[in-house]
Amino acid sequence: MTNALGTEWISGLPAEECERLYRAWRYRWEAWARTAQLQPEGIWDVWGLCGGRGSGKTRPGAEWTIEKAKKHPGARWALMGRTARDTRDVMVLGESGILAMSPPWFRPKYYPSKTLVKWPNGFEAHMYSAEEPDLARGPQHHGAWGDEFAAWKKKDALTNLQDGLRLGQHPQLLLTTTPRRSPLFLDTFLGPRSKETNDRSVKVDSLRGKKDWEFSVLAKDAAGVEVRIRTVVRRFRTEENARNLSPGFAAKRRAAYGDSSWGQMELDAEIFDLVEGALWTHPLIDELRVPTMPPHARRIVIVDPSHSQDGAYDAAGIIVLGLGPAPDLKAGPPHVYVIADRTVQGSPNAWGKAAVQAYDDHRCDLIGYESNASPEKPDVVPDVIKTVDPKRRIKWHPIHASKDKRTRADPVHSLYEAKRVHHFEDPERPNHLAQLEHEMVSWDPWDLAAKSPNRLDALVHGVTYLLLRGPGGTVAPVSTGTKPSPWKGGGA
């Protein structure tokens, strides 16, 4: 084995000599670490360690934190795991955790009641859980280590953790994880999508076989001061840590996973932007794009209302759709055209106004909305209508979703495959449906714990209403007292 110092000869020494060297060098991490496990050179803001199961991700996090404790007496650090138990049992008390890796002469004390680890020189590491991100909202730190980051279910866990990195000259964040297809993971390890091109800073296709990469994001504060945020990612496979694992562990796991992409993520730390088993793909959507709209099309707005959780509102999916003949105008069953995405994140009043604006901009004849009232999510739409449409000039139609999301989405996907649903390609705004399409291709229909895809929900409700309402028949037009005007095109 070659470690960071290139001391491959260690493994060839007699057992007695190896034991002597181990005792002398046990707490010299640079002597045992692989190069990829050591922090990057130069100035960086985020260090991502992306590894397979058992590949050696935890110890670098512990050793990095211990090294910071040595160099920065009295500083404050943050530790955040997937759950409070993970933070305690893996990051602090685990076999490769902070207490086990600290030398006896510099071993910190663990205070369970205070969720605190404190070193002899006053350096403190405060413990948090990604399941309770609000606890990390107020405290401030000089740096942080987050473990199993891709498994964090709440986006504001990362946001709150980063918001607290406001002490010292250059706060840094280390994230150790096995990859997942979550948007939060992809945004952090590949860069956020560009609003203009919908591309990330690093493309997934360019990563095959690469063990490290980096990218920078330019940010600007309210005063106009620009800062470049540098992210460095290191990746390694499970087999690279084989000597520290039980014999045959990786081989057994590979036999269990087969050639699945899940196995490639779990063992090779491969990153996939698309979801295996997703109902939609970019090629399918691209094949059905149309540059113009047919005449005499009916138009509706569909809303998937937002709900408040812990004082914050989800995004409310607002999609504009049209009903008309096939793009070539030949006789046959009607087709649906996805015209615009007006999704907003805000209060019911905010999405109500946005829905009405979309209704007026596209000369629609109805606003449909999902109405599934429950004690946890009461139906607020009647109150919204009173505020944004007090004279009831608009027809508001409730849509009751009595089936699960996968069951509702399947027939809509079938209509795409039958080439009866098209996305309008606006030459002036070529990416105006990019966020909707991203939800479509990244939604895992089998992940019951995944966050509800708001745009996709609205799309499914709309296509179902226009083409599938009733036993396989087309929905009858809704009378509003006015005849929709002919429509030969449209924009977002």
Buried (B, 14 or more C-beta within 10 A) or exposed (E): EEBBBEBEEBEEEEEEEEEEBEEEBEBEBBBBBBBBBBBBEEEBBBBBBBBBBBBBBBBBBBBBBBBBBEEBEEBBBBBBBBBBEBBBEBBBBBEBBBBEBBEEEBBBEBEEEEBBBBBEBEBBBBBBBBBBBEBBEEBEBBBBBBBBBBBBBBBBBBBBBBBBBEBBEEBBBBBBBBBBBBBBBBBBBBBEBEEEEBEBBBEBEEBEEEBBBBBBBEEEEEEEEEEEBBBBBBBBBBBBBBEBBEEEBBEEBBEEBEEEBBBBBBBBBBBBBBBEEBBBBEEBBEEBEBEEBBEEBBBBBBBBBBEEEEEEBBBBBBBBBBBBBBBEEEEEEBBBBBBBBBBBEBBBEBBBBBBBBBBEBBEBBBBBBBBEEEEEEEBBBEEBBEEBBEEEEBBBBEBEBEEEBBEBBEBBBEBBEEEBBBBBBBEEEEBBBBBBBBBBBBBBBEEEEBBBBBBBBBBBBBBBBBBBEEEEEEBEEEEEEEEBEEBEEBBB
